[in-house]
Structure formats: C-alpha cells, structure tokens
C-alpha cells in the first residue's frame, strides 16, 4: 500500500471522530467537555484537508458542517467557563 500524506491525514481525522464517539458511548468523555468539540473539530479539519486533493462535494459539506458545529460547541464551553469565573 502506497498511501499519500493527504490520505493518511484524512484517515487520522476519521479515527479522531470515531474514537471521540466511542469515548462518549463508553462514558469516558462528556459532550459538555471542551475536548469533545476540539477532537471533533480537529478530525473534521483533517478530513477537509484530505479533500483538498481528492474533492468530494458531499464529504466536504458534511465535514464543513461538522467543523462549524464543533466550533460552536467550543465557543459555548468557553463562554460558559468565562461566565462562571465572572459569577464565582
């Protein structure tokens, strides 16, 4: 097998998303944690990078939305942390 760098990066991204989902199912991670959204965003970004070489519109769309939603999740966690510091 002669994998190209973009394929390896994309596979790592897919693995990050699947492992994150597994950790949620095993209750080793909570959806409210920053690392949940961070790992999902990183995974989606890696997959999007791989799509810059072998473009696929439907894969691009799902990963772009996955990244956007993950960024919203990270913003929510960080906003809530800042609010708790303000109050507490």
N, CA, C and O of each residue as an XYZ file, in Angstrom:
352
protein
N       0.839     -1.183      0.000
C       0.000      0.000      0.000
C       0.881      1.242      0.000
O       1.812      1.354      0.798
N       0.587      2.149     -0.878
C       1.360      3.367     -1.005
C       0.439      4.554     -0.748
O      -0.053      5.180     -1.686
N       0.207      4.860      0.527
C      -0.711      5.940      0.891
C      -0.015      7.290      0.770
O       1.158      7.437      1.112
N      -0.745      8.242      0.289
C      -0.247      9.611      0.214
C      -0.517     10.324      1.526
O      -1.379      9.918      2.305
N       0.233     11.396      1.759
C       0.105     12.144      3.015
C      -1.326     12.612      3.261
O      -1.817     12.497      4.384
N      -2.001     13.131      2.250
C      -3.366     13.617      2.451
C      -4.317     12.484      2.842
O      -5.273     12.712      3.582
N      -4.068     11.276      2.357
C      -4.904     10.125      2.734
C      -4.661      9.724      4.187
O      -5.594      9.365      4.906
N      -3.414      9.788      4.605
C      -3.076      9.452      6.000
C      -3.699     10.474      6.941
O      -4.278     10.110      7.964
N      -3.580     11.752      6.594
C      -4.162     12.814      7.425
C      -5.682     12.658      7.498
O      -6.264     12.809      8.572
N      -6.321     12.361      6.386
C      -7.762     12.135      6.377
C      -8.163     10.946      7.227
O      -9.171     10.991      7.933
N      -7.370      9.870      7.160
C      -7.668      8.682      7.972
C      -7.505      8.979      9.461
O      -8.282      8.491     10.281
N      -6.502      9.771      9.807
C      -6.326     10.173     11.209
C      -7.527     10.997     11.660
O      -8.009     10.827     12.780
N      -8.010     11.881     10.804
C      -9.198     12.674     11.121
C     -10.419     11.810     11.362
O     -11.166     12.023     12.318
N     -10.619     10.827     10.486
C     -11.750      9.914     10.663
C     -11.606      9.141     11.968
O     -12.585      8.940     12.687
N     -10.382      8.707     12.273
C     -10.142      7.966     13.521
C     -10.443      8.840     14.734
O     -11.022      8.364     15.711
N     -10.055     10.113     14.682
C     -10.336     11.019     15.802
C     -11.833     11.143     16.065
O     -12.277     11.120     17.213
N     -12.596     11.274     15.000
C     -14.047     11.413     15.163
C     -14.658     10.131     15.710
O     -15.512     10.181     16.596
N     -14.234      8.994     15.196
C     -14.783      7.711     15.658
C     -14.364      7.428     17.102
O     -15.181      6.975     17.904
N     -13.109      7.689     17.436
C     -12.637      7.459     18.809
C     -13.376      8.379     19.782
O     -13.739      7.956     20.879
N     -13.597      9.626     19.386
C     -14.355     10.551     20.235
C     -15.757     10.022     20.488
O     -16.251     10.061     21.615
N     -16.389      9.533     19.446
C     -17.734      8.960     19.598
C     -17.698      7.735     20.512
O     -18.587      7.554     21.344
N     -16.683      6.904     20.359
C     -16.538      5.734     21.225
C     -16.388      6.160     22.688
O     -17.013      5.577     23.574
N     -15.564      7.168     22.937
C     -15.363      7.634     24.307
C     -16.660      8.165     24.917
O     -16.900      7.995     26.112
N     -17.483      8.798     24.111
C     -18.800      9.252     24.590
C     -19.648      8.039     24.975
O     -20.251      8.014     26.048
N     -19.690      7.048     24.111
C     -20.510      5.860     24.361
C     -20.034      5.082     25.585
O     -20.843      4.498     26.307
N     -18.717      5.076     25.819
C     -18.151      4.386     26.982
C     -18.195      5.250     28.243
O     -17.752      4.825     29.310
N     -18.725      6.448     28.113
C     -18.831      7.407     29.207
C     -17.458      7.790     29.792
O     -17.317      8.027     30.992
N     -16.471      7.840     28.917
C     -15.126      8.281     29.298
C     -14.942      9.764     28.986
O     -13.934     10.371     29.349
N     -15.926     10.326     28.314
C     -15.913     11.735     27.938
C     -17.354     12.225     27.956
O     -18.287     11.463     27.702
N     -17.520     13.495     28.258
C     -18.846     14.094     28.262
C     -18.945     15.090     27.099
O     -17.960     15.736     26.742
N     -20.121     15.203     26.525
C     -20.346     16.110     25.406
C     -20.062     17.552     25.826
O     -19.676     18.368     24.989
N     -20.243     17.873     27.082
C     -20.051     19.234     27.566
C     -18.580     19.613     27.708
O     -18.274     20.781     27.949
N     -17.669     18.665     27.567
C     -16.245     18.945     27.720
C     -15.690     19.627     26.471
O     -16.129     19.353     25.354
N     -14.739     20.501     26.672
C     -14.097     21.187     25.558
C     -13.400     20.189     24.631
O     -13.431     20.359     23.412
N     -12.785     19.170     25.182
C     -12.038     18.220     24.350
C     -12.936     17.459     23.376
O     -12.468     17.027     22.323
N     -14.201     17.289     23.702
C     -15.123     16.628     22.784
C     -15.235     17.421     21.481
O     -15.035     16.875     20.396
N     -15.548     18.689     21.593
C     -15.679     19.522     20.401
C     -14.332     19.744     19.734
O     -14.250     19.810     18.507
N     -13.282     19.859     20.524
C     -11.949     20.063     19.971
C     -11.515     18.864     19.121
O     -11.012     19.047     18.012
N     -11.702     17.659     19.620
C     -11.332     16.457     18.860
C     -12.182     16.321     17.593
O     -11.674     15.932     16.541
N     -13.463     16.640     17.696
C     -14.324     16.599     16.510
C     -13.886     17.637     15.477
O     -13.855     17.346     14.281
N     -13.551     18.833     15.927
C     -13.109     19.884     15.014
C     -11.793     19.503     14.348
O     -11.606     19.723     13.151
N     -10.898     18.941     15.118
C      -9.614     18.510     14.568
C      -9.813     17.395     13.541
O      -9.210     17.416     12.468
N     -10.652     16.435     13.875
C     -10.940     15.345     12.948
C     -11.552     15.848     11.654
O     -11.140     15.433     10.570
N     -12.520     16.729     11.753
C     -13.164     17.287     10.563
C     -12.171     18.102      9.741
O     -12.193     18.061      8.510
N     -11.307     18.837     10.419
C     -10.297     19.628      9.710
C      -9.338     18.737      8.932
O      -8.981     19.044      7.795
N      -8.924     17.640      9.544
C      -8.024     16.705      8.864
C      -8.698     16.097      7.635
O      -8.078     15.952      6.582
N      -9.960     15.747      7.782
C     -10.689     15.183      6.637
C     -10.844     16.241      5.546
O     -10.676     15.943      4.363
N     -11.162     17.472      5.939
C     -11.273     18.550      4.953
C      -9.951     18.761      4.223
O      -9.936     19.010      3.018
N      -8.852     18.662      4.947
C      -7.541     18.778      4.297
C      -7.380     17.691      3.236
O      -6.926     17.965      2.125
N      -7.745     16.477      3.575
C      -7.598     15.379      2.614
C      -8.466     15.606      1.387
O      -8.128     15.149      0.294
N      -9.572     16.302      1.556
C     -10.474     16.572      0.435
C      -9.950     17.660     -0.499
O     -10.486     17.851     -1.591
N      -8.910     18.372     -0.078
C      -8.333     19.377     -0.977
C      -7.628     18.710     -2.154
O      -7.419     19.343     -3.189
N      -7.260     17.441     -2.006
C      -6.596     16.709     -3.084
C      -7.599     15.865     -3.860
O      -7.629     15.896     -5.090
N      -8.410     15.119     -3.139
C      -9.438     14.268     -3.757
C     -10.807     14.800     -3.349
O     -11.430     14.275     -2.426
N     -11.274     15.836     -4.033
C     -12.504     16.524     -3.634
C     -13.740     15.658     -3.856
O     -13.868     14.955     -4.859
N     -14.641     15.735     -2.884
C     -15.936     15.075     -2.952
C     -16.919     16.042     -2.290
O     -16.798     16.328     -1.099
N     -17.880     16.540     -3.045
C     -18.774     17.583     -2.534
C     -19.546     17.150     -1.302
O     -19.601     17.894     -0.323
N     -20.139     15.973     -1.324
C     -20.951     15.552     -0.173
C     -20.084     15.359      1.070
O     -20.506     15.714      2.170
N     -18.897     14.811      0.919
C     -17.994     14.654      2.064
C     -17.549     16.024      2.569
O     -17.464     16.248      3.776
N     -17.267     16.937      1.642
C     -16.882     18.284      2.028
C     -17.981     18.970      2.843
O     -17.706     19.587      3.872
N     -19.211     18.860      2.381
C     -20.328     19.509      3.071
C     -20.519     18.971      4.480
O     -20.687     19.747      5.420
N     -20.495     17.654      4.639
C     -20.711     17.083      5.974
C     -19.572     17.469      6.919
O     -19.810     17.760      8.092
N     -18.344     17.472      6.416
C     -17.214     17.827      7.276
C     -17.188     19.319      7.582
O     -16.809     19.716      8.683
N     -17.583     20.142      6.628
C     -17.648     21.583      6.883
C     -18.679     21.880      7.975
O     -18.420     22.682      8.873
N     -19.838     21.241      7.901
C     -20.847     21.433      8.946
C     -20.378     20.837     10.272
O     -20.644     21.401     11.334
N     -19.683     19.702     10.218
C     -19.154     19.070     11.441
C     -18.179     20.024     12.119
O     -18.200     20.183     13.340
N     -17.326     20.657     11.321
C     -16.365     21.615     11.857
C     -17.080     22.842     12.427
O     -16.744     23.297     13.520
N     -18.044     23.372     11.709
C     -18.787     24.541     12.171
C     -19.503     24.253     13.495
O     -19.434     25.053     14.429
N     -20.176     23.133     13.570
C     -20.905     22.771     14.794
C     -19.938     22.555     15.949
O     -20.226     22.939     17.082
N     -18.796     21.942     15.668
C     -17.790     21.726     16.718
C     -17.245     23.052     17.221
O     -17.013     23.211     18.419
N     -17.039     24.006     16.320
C     -16.572     25.330     16.730
C     -17.616     26.037     17.589
O     -17.270     26.710     18.560
N     -18.875     25.890     17.239
C     -19.950     26.444     18.071
C     -19.936     25.805     19.461
O     -20.126     26.492     20.464
N     -19.713     24.501     19.518
C     -19.633     23.803     20.797
C     -18.479     24.305     21.644
O     -18.625     24.502     22.850
N     -17.311     24.515     21.001
C     -16.160     25.040     21.747
C     -16.440     26.443     22.257
O     -16.103     26.770     23.395
N     -17.051     27.268     21.430
C     -17.383     28.637     21.850
C     -18.338     28.619     23.034
O     -18.199     29.413     23.965
N     -19.297     27.722     22.996
C     -20.270     27.620     24.094
C     -19.572     27.241     25.395
O     -19.834     27.842     26.437
N     -18.687     26.250     25.343
C     -17.971     25.818     26.543
C     -17.118     26.960     27.086
O     -17.129     27.226     28.287
N     -16.382     27.630     26.212
C     -15.517     28.719     26.653
C     -16.320     29.894     27.201
O     -15.910     30.519     28.179
N     -17.454     30.198     26.586
C     -18.327     31.263     27.071
C     -18.861     30.921     28.461
O     -18.887     31.771     29.351
N     -19.285     29.670     28.641
C     -19.815     29.261     29.945
C     -18.734     29.295     31.020
O     -19.011     29.659     32.162
N     -17.509     28.920     30.670
C     -16.401     28.994     31.626
C     -16.149     30.437     32.045
O     -15.977     30.726     33.229
N     -16.129     31.327     31.080
C     -15.892     32.741     31.379
C     -16.990     33.304     32.256
O     -16.734     34.090     33.169
N     -18.219     32.892     31.970
C     -19.360     33.363     32.759
C     -19.269     32.872     34.209
O     -19.555     33.617     35.146
N     -18.865     31.602     34.378
C     -18.722     31.063     35.733
C     -17.635     31.782     36.515
O     -17.773     32.002     37.719
N     -16.547     32.151     35.830
C     -15.481     32.891     36.501
C     -15.971     34.261     36.941
O     -15.629     34.740     38.022
N     -16.783     34.889     36.084
C     -17.346     36.202     36.390
C     -18.244     36.141     37.617
O     -18.169     36.998     38.498
N     -19.088     35.125     37.663
C     -20.067     34.978     38.734
C     -19.404     34.497     40.022
O     -19.692     34.995     41.111
N     -18.512     33.521     39.877
C     -17.908     32.879     41.037
C     -16.739     33.573     41.522
O     -16.126     33.143     42.498
